Amino acid sequence: GPVWALDATPDGHGVASAASDGAARIWNGTTTALALGDGSSTMMSLSYRRDGALVATGVADGIVSVWDATNGKQVGAQPLAPDMPVFQLTWSPGGDRLLIMTASGAKLWRVPAWHGTSAELATRLRCALHWQLHNATLVPAVPDPAACR
């Protein structure tokens, strides 16, 4: 399907694409290195964080997801209003905030800084996101400010 967004990897050696087939792909040359998403909604936007560790994606159904760029695992999700397409995503220079642009305006999502493994990231993100990792499933949770310390 049509590609809605492209973003170069921060090191300049690859590219990520967001497409109407519901997947975002991280490309290594002409080969897909990772596929992100479940195909349930058109991927409309994506953005690499400056350090290349995370990729944020936005879908037509109004969900922003954050993915580990090395293994493709989802590490967080921020649901917006249903049927609120996410047109653009931009990380702040420090990588601690994500600007989300929708038809109804902009939203700023605070994403804590991270320099570690996916498991460490899941712990850190609990301070700002309304989810937690339970086995291999993301489940709703109350943000845990103590996880940011």
N, CA, C and O atoms as a DFTB+ gen file, in Angstrom:
596 C
 N C O
     1  1       0.807      -1.186       0.000
     2  2       0.000       0.000       0.000
     3  2       0.852       1.251       0.000
     4  3       2.077       1.169       0.095
     5  1       0.227       2.396      -0.104
     6  2       0.958       3.659      -0.096
     7  2       1.756       3.854       1.191
     8  3       1.335       3.429       2.267
     9  1       2.901       4.495       1.066
    10  2       3.737       4.846       2.212
    11  2       3.350       6.254       2.644
    12  3       3.324       7.177       1.829
    13  1       3.048       6.415       3.933
    14  2       2.607       7.693       4.478
    15  2       3.746       8.500       5.072
    16  3       3.687       9.729       5.097
    17  1       4.797       7.814       5.557
    18  2       5.890       8.545       6.202
    19  2       7.195       7.778       6.062
    20  3       7.213       6.548       6.007
    21  1       8.289       8.534       6.005
    22  2       9.646       7.982       5.976
    23  2      10.495       8.748       6.973
    24  3      10.294       9.944       7.185
    25  1      11.445       8.053       7.586
    26  2      12.398       8.718       8.461
    27  2      13.709       7.942       8.387
    28  3      13.715       6.716       8.489
    29  1      14.815       8.655       8.209
    30  2      16.130       8.021       8.156
    31  2      16.577       7.637       9.558
    32  3      16.272       8.331      10.528
    33  1      17.299       6.533       9.659
    34  2      17.885       6.166      10.940
    35  2      18.878       7.257      11.328
    36  3      19.501       7.859      10.453
    37  1      19.037       7.521      12.613
    38  2      19.943       8.591      13.027
    39  2      21.377       8.418      12.535
    40  3      22.081       9.405      12.322
    41  1      21.822       7.162      12.351
    42  2      23.185       6.947      11.857
    43  2      23.276       7.076      10.339
    44  3      24.368       7.016       9.774
    45  1      22.125       7.255       9.674
    46  2      22.104       7.449       8.231
    47  2      22.270       6.184       7.414
    48  3      22.414       6.263       6.194
    49  1      22.255       5.016       8.048
    50  2      22.468       3.762       7.326
    51  2      21.190       3.010       6.995
    52  3      21.259       1.930       6.410
    53  1      20.042       3.535       7.344
    54  2      18.787       2.853       7.071
    55  2      17.645       3.830       7.006
    56  3      17.827       5.040       7.136
    57  1      16.466       3.289       6.801
    58  2      15.269       4.112       6.728
    59  2      14.104       3.326       7.316
    60  3      14.081       2.096       7.268
    61  1      13.148       4.044       7.865
    62  2      11.918       3.434       8.366
    63  2      10.758       4.001       7.555
    64  3      10.771       5.166       7.159
    65  1       9.754       3.155       7.315
    66  2       8.586       3.576       6.542
    67  2       7.316       3.210       7.296
    68  3       7.270       2.212       8.016
    69  1       6.287       4.031       7.120
    70  2       4.962       3.771       7.682
    71  2       4.000       3.673       6.507
    72  3       3.968       4.565       5.659
    73  1       3.211       2.596       6.445
    74  2       2.392       2.348       5.266
    75  2       0.938       2.048       5.601
    76  3       0.578       1.770       6.745
    77  1       0.123       2.116       4.562
    78  2      -1.316       1.899       4.732
    79  2      -1.666       0.442       5.018
    80  3      -2.809       0.150       5.370
    81  1      -0.715      -0.480       4.876
    82  2      -1.000      -1.884       5.192
    83  2      -0.952      -2.159       6.690
    84  3      -1.107      -3.302       7.117
    85  1      -0.736      -1.110       7.492
    86  2      -0.758      -1.255       8.941
    87  2       0.577      -1.633       9.544
    88  3       0.633      -2.030      10.708
    89  1       1.650      -1.520       8.787
    90  2       2.969      -1.870       9.312
    91  2       3.947      -0.733       9.084
    92  3       3.882      -0.012       8.088
    93  1       4.839      -0.597      10.023
    94  2       6.011       0.250       9.838
    95  2       7.174      -0.719       9.672
    96  3       7.214      -1.775      10.303
    97  1       8.105      -0.351       8.825
    98  2       9.229      -1.234       8.564
    99  2      10.533      -0.465       8.703
   100  3      10.651       0.686       8.283
   101  1      11.505      -1.134       9.302
   102  2      12.859      -0.604       9.359
   103  2      13.639      -1.368       8.295
   104  3      13.734      -2.595       8.330
   105  1      14.191      -0.618       7.355
   106  2      14.848      -1.209       6.191
   107  2      16.363      -1.167       6.333
   108  3      16.941      -0.184       6.797
   109  1      16.977      -2.251       5.925
   110  2      18.424      -2.342       5.824
   111  2      18.712      -2.542       4.343
   112  3      18.738      -3.669       3.849
   113  1      18.927      -1.438       3.644
   114  2      19.036      -1.512       2.184
   115  2      17.662      -1.795       1.606
   116  3      16.718      -1.053       1.878
   117  1      17.527      -2.850       0.814
   118  2      16.244      -3.219       0.221
   119  2      15.550      -4.339       0.996
   120  3      14.514      -4.846       0.568
   121  1      16.128      -4.722       2.138
   122  2      15.582      -5.804       2.950
   123  2      14.947      -5.240       4.216
   124  3      15.501      -4.341       4.849
   125  1      13.781      -5.773       4.581
   126  2      13.136      -5.367       5.825
   127  2      13.864      -6.014       6.985
   128  3      13.916      -7.240       7.080
   129  1      14.428      -5.202       7.870
   130  2      15.112      -5.722       9.049
   131  2      14.112      -6.000      10.172
   132  3      14.253      -6.984      10.897
   133  1      13.094      -5.128      10.319
   134  2      12.065      -5.279      11.344
   135  2      10.740      -4.779      10.808
   136  3      10.698      -3.823      10.033
   137  1       9.662      -5.420      11.217
   138  2       8.314      -4.936      10.918
   139  2       7.644      -4.615      12.251
   140  3       7.701      -5.416      13.184
   141  1       7.015      -3.460      12.340
   142  2       6.351      -3.002      13.553
   143  2       4.870      -2.854      13.289
   144  3       4.478      -2.347      12.238
   145  1       4.041      -3.283      14.220
   146  2       2.594      -3.135      14.076
   147  2       1.927      -4.446      13.739
   148  3       2.571      -5.420      13.350
   149  1       0.609      -4.445      13.901
   150  2      -0.154      -5.678      13.673
   151  2      -1.021      -5.633      12.420
   152  3      -1.769      -6.576      12.160
   153  1      -0.939      -4.578      11.653
   154  2      -1.703      -4.493      10.414
   155  2      -3.155      -4.116      10.593
   156  3      -3.919      -4.154       9.628
   157  1      -3.568      -3.747      11.816
   158  2      -4.984      -3.478      12.054
   159  2      -5.415      -2.066      11.673
   160  3      -6.608      -1.813      11.510
   161  1      -4.464      -1.143      11.529
   162  2      -4.807       0.233      11.204
   163  2      -3.675       0.865      10.398
   164  3      -2.505       0.539      10.597
   165  1      -4.025       1.753       9.505
   166  2      -3.031       2.414       8.663
   167  2      -1.991       3.137       9.506
   168  3      -2.333       3.967      10.349
   169  1      -0.713       2.816       9.276
   170  2       0.385       3.548       9.913
   171  2       0.520       4.860       9.162
   172  3       0.780       4.861       7.959
   173  1       0.348       5.977       9.855
   174  2       0.353       7.272       9.188
   175  2       1.602       8.099       9.467
   176  3       1.936       8.995       8.692
   177  1       2.292       7.810      10.561
   178  2       3.445       8.637      10.917
   179  2       4.447       7.809      11.698
   180  3       4.105       6.798      12.312
   181  1       5.694       8.260      11.663
   182  2       6.723       7.630      12.483
   183  2       7.866       8.600      12.673
   184  3       8.047       9.539      11.898
   185  1       8.636       8.356      13.722
   186  2       9.768       9.222      14.015
   187  2      10.785       8.461      14.854
   188  3      10.444       7.861      15.874
   189  1      12.040       8.494      14.409
   190  2      13.136       7.960      15.201
   191  2      13.505       8.943      16.297
   192  3      13.526      10.154      16.079
   193  1      13.796       8.413      17.474
   194  2      14.391       9.255      18.501
   195  2      15.841       9.488      18.110
   196  3      16.456       8.627      17.481
   197  1      16.385      10.619      18.465
   198  2      17.714      11.039      18.027
   199  2      18.803       9.991      18.292
   200  3      19.741       9.871      17.504
   201  1      18.693       9.228      19.395
   202  2      19.719       8.234      19.706
   203  2      19.518       6.926      18.949
   204  3      20.361       6.032      19.025
   205  1      18.403       6.803      18.213
   206  2      18.136       5.615      17.417
   207  2      17.622       4.418      18.189
   208  3      17.370       3.372      17.592
   209  1      17.458       4.536      19.500
   210  2      17.014       3.416      20.323
   211  2      15.517       3.147      20.182
   212  3      15.076       2.006      20.318
   213  1      14.739       4.189      19.911
   214  2      13.281       4.061      19.862
   215  2      12.720       4.640      18.575
   216  3      13.273       5.573      17.993
   217  1      11.606       4.061      18.147
   218  2      10.831       4.581      17.021
   219  2       9.402       4.749      17.510
   220  3       8.838       3.838      18.116
   221  1       8.821       5.899      17.253
   222  2       7.414       6.138      17.586
   223  2       6.600       6.029      16.303
   224  3       7.027       6.498      15.248
   225  1       5.424       5.408      16.398
   226  2       4.523       5.302      15.251
   227  2       3.140       5.791      15.646
   228  3       2.741       5.682      16.805
   229  1       2.409       6.333      14.673
   230  2       1.038       6.776      14.894
   231  2       0.137       6.173      13.837
   232  3       0.510       6.095      12.667
   233  1      -1.046       5.748      14.244
   234  2      -1.967       5.084      13.328
   235  2      -3.257       5.876      13.144
   236  3      -3.548       6.806      13.896
   237  1      -4.009       5.492      12.144
   238  2      -5.273       6.159      11.827
   239  2      -6.303       6.012      12.948
   240  3      -7.204       6.841      13.071
   241  1      -6.178       4.971      13.760
   242  2      -7.116       4.743      14.866
   243  2      -6.789       5.560      16.106
   244  3      -7.455       5.409      17.130
   245  1      -5.769       6.431      16.039
   246  2      -5.464       7.315      17.150
   247  2      -4.633       6.693      18.254
   248  3      -4.837       7.010      19.426
   249  1      -3.707       5.825      17.915
   250  2      -2.817       5.225      18.913
   251  2      -1.385       5.537      18.526
   252  3      -0.983       5.347      17.378
   253  1      -0.624       6.015      19.492
   254  2       0.804       6.229      19.303
   255  2       1.517       5.108      20.047
   256  3       1.218       4.839      21.211
   257  1       2.455       4.459      19.380
   258  2       3.224       3.384      19.997
   259  2       4.703       3.728      19.950
   260  3       5.169       4.414      19.040
   261  1       5.424       3.246      20.937
   262  2       6.874       3.386      20.979
   263  2       7.456       1.978      20.908
   264  3       7.021       1.071      21.618
   265  1       8.452       1.817      20.032
   266  2       9.052       0.513      19.740
   267  2      10.547       0.545      19.992
   268  3      11.200       1.565      19.771
   269  1      11.087      -0.567      20.453
   270  2      12.529      -0.739      20.557
   271  2      13.032      -0.924      19.126
   272  3      12.625      -1.867      18.447
   273  1      13.907      -0.038      18.663
   274  2      14.362      -0.059      17.274
   275  2      15.335      -1.192      16.973
   276  3      15.636      -1.451      15.808
   277  1      15.831      -1.869      18.003
   278  2      16.768      -2.960      17.758
   279  2      16.094      -4.312      17.642
   280  3      16.579      -5.187      16.924
   281  1      14.963      -4.498      18.349
   282  2      14.313      -5.813      18.298
   283  2      12.846      -5.756      17.877
   284  3      12.221      -6.806      17.728
   285  1      12.279      -4.573      17.682
   286  2      10.908      -4.436      17.206
   287  2       9.834      -4.641      18.243
   288  3       8.655      -4.688      17.892
   289  1      10.190      -4.767      19.512
   290  2       9.178      -4.971      20.553
   291  2       8.546      -3.638      20.943
   292  3       9.226      -2.621      21.073
   293  1       7.218      -3.673      21.127
   294  2       6.509      -2.481      21.570
   295  2       6.816      -2.270      23.046
   296  3       6.700      -3.196      23.849
   297  1       7.209      -1.045      23.402
   298  2       7.540      -0.748      24.790
   299  2       6.571       0.242      25.423
   300  3       6.688       0.548      26.609
   301  1       5.624       0.741      24.653
   302  2       4.630       1.655      25.199
   303  2       3.603       2.036      24.164
   304  3       3.849       1.945      22.961
   305  1       2.443       2.465      24.643
   306  2       1.377       2.919      23.751
   307  2       0.582       4.007      24.446
   308  3       0.367       3.969      25.658
   309  1       0.149       4.976      23.655
   310  2      -0.654       6.094      24.168
   311  2      -1.898       6.203      23.305
   312  3      -1.837       6.762      22.210
   313  1      -3.039       5.677      23.778
   314  2      -4.268       5.826      22.998
   315  2      -4.804       7.248      23.084
   316  3      -4.854       7.838      24.163
   317  1      -5.201       7.786      21.949
   318  2      -5.845       9.088      21.887
   319  2      -7.334       8.836      21.681
   320  3      -7.801       7.721      21.909
   321  1      -8.073       9.827      21.264
   322  2      -9.494       9.632      20.979
   323  2      -9.643       8.676      19.792
   324  3      -8.843       8.724      18.857
   325  1     -10.662       7.806      19.821
   326  2     -10.882       6.899      18.691
   327  2     -11.051       7.690      17.388
   328  3     -11.596       8.794      17.382
   329  1     -10.586       7.119      16.319
   330  2     -10.681       7.739      14.991
   331  2     -10.026       9.124      14.949
   332  3     -10.504      10.026      14.261
   333  1      -8.929       9.279      15.694
   334  2      -8.159      10.517      15.713
   335  2      -6.808      10.205      15.063
   336  3      -5.839       9.919      15.767
   337  1      -6.732      10.258      13.731
   338  2      -5.489       9.904      13.052
   339  2      -4.306      10.722      13.551
   340  3      -4.421      11.920      13.808
   341  1      -3.171      10.049      13.681
   342  2      -1.939      10.694      14.115
   343  2      -1.161      11.050      12.852
   344  3      -0.592      10.177      12.196
   345  1      -1.142      12.339      12.517
   346  2      -0.555      12.800      11.266
   347  2       0.952      12.983      11.322
   348  3       1.642      12.778      10.323
   349  1       1.470      13.370      12.494
   350  2       2.900      13.625      12.574
   351  2       3.382      13.394      13.993
   352  3       2.669      13.658      14.961
   353  1       4.618      12.890      14.098
   354  2       5.280      12.678      15.377
   355  2       6.667      13.291      15.304
   356  3       7.364      13.147      14.299
   357  1       7.067      13.974      16.364
   358  2       8.405      14.560      16.409
   359  2       8.932      14.449      17.832
   360  3       8.277      14.883      18.780
   361  1      10.125      13.863      17.978
   362  2      10.780      13.775      19.277
   363  2      11.423      15.119      19.607
   364  3      11.897      15.827      18.718
   365  1      11.433      15.456      20.880
   366  2      12.159      16.645      21.323
   367  2      13.655      16.377      21.183
   368  3      14.063      15.217      21.141
   369  1      14.486      17.425      21.111
   370  2      15.931      17.214      20.973
   371  2      16.530      16.319      22.062
   372  3      17.459      15.557      21.796
   373  1      16.006      16.408      23.274
   374  2      16.502      15.575      24.371
   375  2      15.929      14.168      24.388
   376  3      16.388      13.321      25.154
   377  1      14.920      13.908      23.541
   378  2      14.316      12.583      23.479
   379  2      13.409      12.245      24.631
   380  3      13.063      11.079      24.824
   381  1      13.009      13.255      25.417
   382  2      12.159      12.977      26.567
   383  2      10.693      13.340      26.340
   384  3       9.846      13.097      27.199
   385  1      10.402      13.919      25.182
   386  2       9.017      14.274      24.855
   387  2       8.734      13.936      23.401
   388  3       9.619      13.970      22.546
   389  1       7.487      13.612      23.152
   390  2       7.053      13.301      21.800
   391  2       5.879      14.207      21.468
   392  3       4.852      14.170      22.146
   393  1       6.026      15.017      20.433
   394  2       4.952      15.885      19.980
   395  2       4.074      15.080      19.031
   396  3       4.556      14.539      18.036
   397  1       2.792      15.006      19.342
   398  2       1.823      14.225      18.574
   399  2       0.861      15.197      17.915
   400  3       0.189      15.969      18.599
   401  1       0.791      15.164      16.596
   402  2      -0.105      16.056      15.848
   403  2      -1.292      15.263      15.309
   404  3      -1.118      14.263      14.612
   405  1      -2.498      15.720      15.639
   406  2      -3.729      15.117      15.151
   407  2      -4.599      16.213      14.536
   408  3      -4.226      17.386      14.551
   409  1      -5.744      15.834      14.002
   410  2      -6.668      16.812      13.418
   411  2      -7.179      17.798      14.470
   412  3      -7.533      18.929      14.139
   413  1      -7.218      17.377      15.720
   414  2      -7.732      18.268      16.767
   415  2      -6.634      19.094      17.432
   416  3      -6.924      19.887      18.328
   417  1      -5.397      18.927      17.020
   418  2      -4.325      19.732      17.586
   419  2      -3.138      18.900      18.011
   420  3      -2.959      17.766      17.567
   421  1      -2.335      19.478      18.873
   422  2      -1.088      18.856      19.314
   423  2      -1.206      18.364      20.750
   424  3      -1.927      18.935      21.568
   425  1      -0.485      17.301      21.030
   426  2      -0.394      16.762      22.381
   427  2       1.074      16.471      22.636
   428  3       1.771      15.983      21.746
   429  1       1.550      16.761      23.835
   430  2       2.921      16.489      24.207
   431  2       2.922      15.320      25.180
   432  3       2.261      15.367      26.217
   433  1       3.661      14.279      24.848
   434  2       3.738      13.067      25.664
   435  2       5.129      13.023      26.265
   436  3       6.115      13.000      25.528
   437  1       5.232      13.010      27.589
   438  2       6.529      12.934      28.255
   439  2       6.992      11.485      28.270
   440  3       6.322      10.616      28.828
   441  1       8.133      11.233      27.659
   442  2       8.726       9.901      27.620
   443  2      10.074      10.005      28.323
   444  3      10.953      10.725      27.850
   445  1      10.258       9.311      29.432
   446  2      11.506       9.430      30.177
   447  2      12.720       9.004      29.351
   448  3      12.623       8.151      28.469
   449  1      13.867       9.620      29.657
   450  2      15.110       9.253      28.988
   451  2      15.449       7.800      29.279
   452  3      15.093       7.274      30.334
   453  1      16.135       7.152      28.345
   454  2      16.465       5.748      28.500
   455  2      17.777       5.429      27.821
   456  3      18.034       5.869      26.700
   457  1      18.603       4.666      28.503
   458  2      19.877       4.197      27.959
   459  2      20.103       2.784      28.484
   460  3      20.995       2.568      29.304
   461  1      19.325       1.838      28.034
   462  2      19.484       0.480      28.545
   463  2      18.726      -0.539      27.730
   464  3      18.465      -0.333      26.544
   465  1      18.371      -1.646      28.370
   466  2      17.688      -2.753      27.707
   467  2      16.190      -2.494      27.621
   468  3      15.676      -1.551      28.224
   469  1      15.500      -3.338      26.868
   470  2      14.038      -3.232      26.760
   471  2      13.375      -3.406      28.123
   472  3      12.413      -2.705      28.438
   473  1      13.882      -4.334      28.933
   474  2      13.303      -4.558      30.264
   475  2      13.480      -3.318      31.130
   476  3      12.566      -2.928      31.856
   477  1      14.652      -2.701      31.055
   478  2      14.896      -1.479      31.825
   479  2      13.997      -0.353      31.330
   480  3      13.493       0.445      32.121
   481  1      13.800      -0.294      30.017
   482  2      12.941       0.735      29.451
   483  2      11.505       0.569      29.930
   484  3      10.851       1.556      30.269
   485  1      11.007      -0.659      29.963
   486  2       9.638      -0.901      30.417
   487  2       9.450      -0.375      31.837
   488  3       8.413       0.211      32.149
   489  1      10.433      -0.577      32.688
   490  2      10.367      -0.072      34.059
   491  2      10.344       1.448      34.069
   492  3       9.531       2.048      34.772
   493  1      11.231       2.083      33.294
   494  2      11.308       3.539      33.255
   495  2      10.024       4.170      32.718
   496  3       9.564       5.184      33.242
   497  1       9.450       3.576      31.681
   498  2       8.266       4.165      31.064
   499  2       7.036       4.112      31.973
   500  3       6.086       4.866      31.763
   501  1       7.040       3.243      32.966
   502  2       5.896       3.163      33.879
   503  2       5.666       4.471      34.614
   504  3       4.569       4.701      35.125
   505  1       6.671       5.334      34.681
   506  2       6.484       6.586      35.418
   507  2       5.601       7.564      34.648
   508  3       5.022       8.463      35.258
   509  1       5.480       7.418      33.331
   510  2       4.740       8.390      32.536
   511  2       3.577       7.793      31.762
   512  3       2.656       8.515      31.380
   513  1       3.602       6.500      31.528
   514  2       2.587       5.879      30.674
   515  2       1.562       5.123      31.501
   516  3       1.841       4.686      32.617
   517  1       0.392       4.981      30.945
   518  2      -0.690       4.281      31.622
   519  2      -0.726       2.814      31.200
   520  3      -1.756       2.316      30.747
   521  1       0.402       2.131      31.352
   522  2       0.488       0.714      31.020
   523  2       1.628       0.090      31.797
   524  3       2.483       0.787      32.344
   525  1       1.630      -1.210      31.838
   526  2       2.761      -1.947      32.377
   527  2       2.867      -3.267      31.633
   528  3       1.893      -3.750      31.055
   529  1       4.050      -3.837      31.654
   530  2       4.292      -5.105      30.989
   531  2       3.954      -6.216      31.960
   532  3       4.529      -6.299      33.045
   533  1       3.011      -7.078      31.565
   534  2       2.638      -8.249      32.355
   535  2       2.865      -9.457      31.474
   536  3       2.102      -9.701      30.540
   537  1       3.924     -10.224      31.767
   538  2       4.401     -11.284      30.878
   539  2       4.729     -10.628      29.540
   540  3       5.603      -9.762      29.493
   541  1       4.072     -11.002      28.469
   542  2       4.359     -10.402      27.158
   543  2       3.246      -9.469      26.715
   544  3       3.166      -9.114      25.539
   545  1       2.381      -9.066      27.650
   546  2       1.215      -8.267      27.309
   547  2       1.267      -6.911      28.000
   548  3       1.639      -6.812      29.169
   549  1       0.889      -5.864      27.264
   550  2       0.741      -4.551      27.871
   551  2      -0.656      -4.460      28.468
   552  3      -1.648      -4.736      27.793
   553  1      -0.729      -4.070      29.737
   554  2      -2.015      -3.949      30.415
   555  2      -2.127      -2.552      31.018
   556  3      -1.109      -1.947      31.354
   557  1      -3.347      -2.027      31.161
   558  2      -3.526      -0.697      31.750
   559  2      -2.971      -0.654      33.173
   560  3      -3.039      -1.634      33.916
   561  1      -2.426       0.496      33.529
   562  2      -1.887       0.679      34.873
   563  2      -1.839       2.160      35.204
   564  3      -1.912       3.012      34.318
   565  1      -1.715       2.451      36.476
   566  2      -1.552       3.818      36.931
   567  2      -0.065       4.150      36.798
   568  3       0.775       3.324      37.155
   569  1       0.283       5.352      36.287
   570  2       1.702       5.716      36.203
   571  2       2.378       5.610      37.571
   572  3       1.760       5.891      38.598
   573  1       3.639       5.208      37.578
   574  2       4.393       5.003      38.808
   575  2       5.578       5.961      38.846
   576  3       6.636       5.641      38.304
   577  1       5.426       7.157      39.485
   578  2       6.523       8.130      39.527
   579  2       7.795       7.584      40.141
   580  3       8.882       8.046      39.794
   581  1       7.700       6.612      41.046
   582  2       8.886       6.035      41.678
   583  2       9.759       5.302      40.667
   584  3      10.955       5.127      40.900
   585  1       9.185       4.874      39.552
   586  2       9.953       4.151      38.533
   587  2      10.929       5.076      37.809
   588  3      11.844       4.597      37.139
   589  1      10.752       6.395      37.932
   590  2      11.641       7.348      37.253
   591  2      12.907       7.627      38.043
   592  3      13.825       8.267      37.530
   593  1      12.970       7.173      39.246
   594  2      14.135       7.494      40.092
   595  2      15.312       6.640      39.756
   596  3      16.370       6.779      40.370
